[in-house]
Amino acid sequence: MKKLLDIDSDVEFVADINDHKDCLMSQDPTQENPGALWFNIDIPKGHGIKAGDRVRVTVEKL
């Protein structure tokens, strides 16, 4: 696998999608910084993550 990037960020919002998954969100609130990276990622329930928690999202090419 080739690692493309890591995004270290505070989770801004956890959305309840359905009975099986939530969505973690971290976005650039201004959209004015062209270098800002953000994410919205669905994860299975039971993760224990809440708004304000710091997470790392890694993107790898298989």
N, C-alpha and C positions, 0 to 999 in steps of 0.2 A: 504494500500500500504506500502511496505517496501522500504525505501530509501537505495540504494546501494552505491551511491557516488555522489559528486558534482565535476565538473571540472570547475575551474575559470581560464579563459585564455583570452589573446588577440586574436582577429580574425586576422589571417594572410592574408587570401584571401577570396573573395566572388566570386564564379563562377556562371555565367549565364548558367543555365541548359536548360531551355526552356521558353515558354511564361508564365508558371504558377509557376515556382519555381527556387530558387537559391540554392547553396550549400555553407555553411559556413565551413571554414577549419582552423584548428589549429593543427599543427603537430610538433613533436620533430624533428628539422632539422638534428640532428646527428644520431638518432636511437641508440646511444651508452649508453643511460641511460635506463636501464631496468625498472625503476620505473616511467618513464615519461608517462603521459596519454595525449592523443590527440583525436581529433574528426574531422569527416567530416559528416555534417548533412544537409539534404535537408530541406528547409523551404519555405513556400509560399512567393511569391513576395509581395512587399509593406512593408517589415519589417523595412527598413531604416537603417540597419546595414551596416557598411563599415569596411574595413581593418583598424586595429588599435583600434577598439572599444573593450571594455572588456565585456565579457559575462560569464554567468554561465550555464552550461549544467547539468541537474539533471537526474540521471537514477534511476527509481523506478520499482520494480517488482510488477505487479498487481495480 
